[in-house]
Amino acid sequence: MKRFLAPLLICPACLPQERPLELSATREVGDDITAGTLSCRKCRRRFPIREGIAILLPDPEATPAGGQWKYEEAATVASYLWSHFADLLGDPEAGDAYPAWARCLAPQASRAFDAGCAVGRLTFEMAQRSELAVGCDLSQAFIRTARQLARERRLTFTLPLEGNLRETFPLDIPAAWRTDNLEFIVADALRLPLARESFSQVASLNLVDRVRHPLAHLFEICRIARSTGAALLFSDPFSWSTANAPEEAWLGGTAENPYAGRGIDNVRALLAGREGILSPPWRVTREGSVLWKIRSHRNHFELIRSELLVAER
């Protein structure tokens, strides 16, 4: 974990109270703290930093639950690496989702945050447009991979070609990209370990339909965004499922619950100030959709339409 992140961190277990964390580093390599702890004086919890990765979960020793295990598997990591970076590899099958989302970012930001960053493509893009960029994900495998790519600027991964045959992909980050100003942490998008109004650019891609409490996620994203001079990039396919959240918590996809109708309409209304939940409100400046592509093997791809909103306040 880079030292520049420490002043922004708060205890995720004490939320909604924001308690600062005290850093104790036991090993450092350059500006990277590779081992240490972050401690809360109030609740006495200690959050470890292991192999440079800060584990900032309310229960930092908890194991992945339910379907979260699949995001720790090498096959899933490789599939997401292709989805995020295949255009940089020159793959003719690559999608345009991440370049399209990047074009929706504010051209300049002081600090940027990417919720559910997976292997980090949008966070890398944010780092080119901001002084500091932070990505978070529940998956330690995703965060380890993103940090490796930022540190070494290259890695190699494989995907199935057909049956037991494998195809190798050597990935290099563009030489012009900055990586010294970004960091990745393990954190829960429902309890972000970050102080309020810390970021002038925030993003949530393909996440609100994956969390247990979708409205709480939107609230957290808005809490850490500046009350003025902030930009938001939101995008989601709204693939609601009771495997991720109970139906009464969905922000769309039903005929009767408090958020009946389409997810995109409800999120737009919430951002605009519906019920005063997300305050201060946002002004939506752009709407559209992006086709997001994931590869399983050479002849099998999943194509997902993700509806987007760009907003400012």
Buried (B, 14 or more C-beta within 10 A) or exposed (E): BBBBBBEBBBBBBBBEEEBBBEBEBEEBEEEBBBBBBBBBEEEEBBBBBBEBBBBBBBEBEEEBEEEEEEBBEEEBBBBBBBBBBBBBBEBEEBBEBBBBBBEBBBEEBEBBBBBBBBBBBBBBBBBBBBEBBBBBBBBBBBBBBBBBBBEEBEBEBEBBEEEEEEBEBEBBBEEEBBBEBBBBBBBBBBBBBBBBBBBBBBBBBBBBBBBBBBBBBBBBBBBBBBEEEBBBBBBBBBEBEEEBBEEEBBBBBBEEBEBEBBBBBBBBBBBEBBEEEBEEBBEBEEEEEBEBBBBEBEEEBEEBEBBBBBBBB
